[in-house]
């Protein structure tokens, strides 16, 4: 049986929705009716966030609720062209290679009444950069870069780094500022920021509610509040918007995007992959890692389990991001070559009969479980022993970041990475450097290249990042590359909103209006 047929059957077996699930769609609650009677919106997500601290607002599960809604950044990255625009900072200037000066917006209040000024902004940045706090913004976007701040006026802030930072204004577009009264040593579930919406309540397992902040510094949004709920089945999410129980489902599967009047498709800047744990045999042998690449029929999943519009990936950043290397070629599907490489490794004493675990995350993207089942079948056909475990996000995160369990089996981790911030610096260190929190490799030569690239600018910076991506793909073979993804959203008839490349990670309520 062809791989494409296998993929289609796997998808079909998973997409049957029971009567009980559909009953939940049509049982419109009094809470929803009340919400829609006001100028509030209901957003149905694919999974419940694992937290809401502004420090982790660059994690998509958190950012869809919090980023630029509750907590805001100094600068904002325009999803259309990657340009940097003002948010809480009105202007910025370079002092020298390691220091930039930011002029802050005056008259801004945090939701608890504290004022935004150079001192409170400095404290918020220090919280993000404090290694004692488990903050993904720091680990994902800054790596080994250290920042220090100094108030040089009531609303003038200087930010310095331990090495040259030619794109610091871009980097500040990922740092969300929390109230100075926020705990400095632990993550919080009730974020306090300066954004147009205030965190109201979180009922675990049921809903998160935001309300409009009447003291907001900017233009008063039309939407008065939002209710976030979650349903794991894409079919259910799409149906909820169709019948008016929800206003928007930011993420639905391709097979559910069937209504041109409601459904939007867009490149969502996500890159999917299987991260290879190169420290564990048999995955510590390059021949086995290459065999995984050759055993994967990338065309089989396109147009069956996943959208026909996805693009083959060869590196962690999409083509529009500075540092993407167009010269890297997709490895062809060659099961005979995969079997040959595995045989060579076995003859050399590599324990290729060791069972390899695929650790997947439910609802990481639509049809993600079906994709893992299809890939596991391909790897098994090449002669490898495989086992699949799908987990909720909270359990999956334990495998994503260090410290890793010393007694773990060899693992392929289902992962996706969102970089719509314009530069490879937001991706590479965290994913591939020795000190990267989510790295499974450690190569000193690669580390030196990564450190150098971060200090460069212009064409030299681009070429250095391109070489870094080549080394990761060709010399180290650190991933089984999958796709640059396409997202599908369903927007109800009650609101005006057009999804963009950032919709998968941020959902700005201030951009929504009512018809």
C-alpha positions, 0 to 999 in steps of 0.5 A: 500500500502506498504511503499516501493511502496509509496517510489518508486512512490514518486521517480518516480514522481520527476525524470521526466526531462522536455525537457527544462532542457535537452535542457540546457545539449545539448546546449554547450556554447561557454564558455564551448568550450573555457574552454575545449580547454584549460587545464581547467575543468568544475565542475557541482554542485547540488547547488550554494554556499551561500558564499566562505569565507575560514572561512566556507570551512568546509561547503560542499557547500563552501569546494567543491570550496575553500578548499585546492584549494584556501585556505589551512590548516596547516595539512591535514587529509588523507581521506583513513586512517584519518592520519595527514599529512603536508600542510602549517605546515611541523612538529609539537610537543606537548609542554604540555597538552594545547600547541603545536608548529608548524613549518611553510613551508617557501617561501609560498605566499598568492595570494595577495603577503603577506608572510605566516609566524608565524605572518600572520598564527596567524592572520588567526587563530585569524580570525577563532576563533573570535566570532564576525565573523559568522564562521562555522569552529569555531562553528562546530569544536571547540565549547567552545575551545578557542585558542591563538597563539604566534610567537616564530620564523619567521616560528615557531608558538605556539598554546595554548588552554584553556584546554587540546587538545590532538588532536590539529594537527588533529583539525588544519586540518579544519582551512583554512588560509586566507590572513592577508589582509582579512577583520577581521569583515565580511565574504568575497566572494573573498577568498585569500589564499595560494592554487594552485588556485586563485579566479577569478570571481563569476557571481551570478546564473551562474558560479564561475571561478578559475585560477591556481596560478603561485606562488604556493609553491607546485608542479604545477598542470596540471589543469590550471583553473576551472569553477563551474556551478550548475544544480539542477536536478541530471539527467541533471548533469549526462547528462552534463558529458556524452556529454562532457559539464562538466568534473565532477559531484561530486554528482549524484543520484543512478538512474543516476549512470548507466555508469560503465566507468564514475560513482564511488560509495564511502562511503561519511562520511555523516550521514542523520537525522531529527533533532528534536526540543525538546523544542516545544510541542508535540516534547518536549515529549519523547514518541512522539520522540520515536514514530517518530523513530518507525514510520520510515520504514528505509528499505523502502527507501533503494534501492528505493529512496536512494541507496541500499548500505546506512547503517542504522544510530544510531548516528552522526558519521560513524563507522570509526570515533573514538567515534562511539558506535557499541552497539547502535541498530537501532530501529525497524519499529513498527507502532503499537508501534508508535501509542500506544506512541502517544495515551499515550502522548495524554492521558497525555495532550500532544498536539499531534494534533499540526501540525509539520513542516518538514523543508527540503533543496532542493538538500541536497542529491540526492532524498532528497525531495522524502525521506522527502515526504515518511517519512512525509507519514509514520509519518502521518500514525502513527497519527501525523499532518505533513507539509513539506516545502522544501527550498534553502540552504540560507533559510534553514540555518536560521533554522539550527543555533541559534538564533532560531525563538521564534515563530517557530512551532515544527520542524523536520529539514532535515540535514546531517553531514559530519565527515571524520576528525577521531574524534567525537569532530568535531561533538558532541559539535556543534550538541548537547551541550547547547552552540552548535550553531546547537543544539536543546537540552540542558542537563547539564549532557551531557555537562559535558561528552562532555567537559570531552571527549574533554580532554582525549586520547586513549581508555578512550577518545573513551569510553567516546564519545561512552557513549555520543552517547548512551545518545543522542540516548537512553536517550534524543532521539534527532533525527530521525536517517536515514542513513550513506550515499553513494555518486555517482560521474560521471567523464568524459572521458577527465580527470583522477580523482578518488572520495574518502570519502572527495569528497562530501566536498572537490574537489581537482583540483590539483589531476586531470590530463588529459587523 
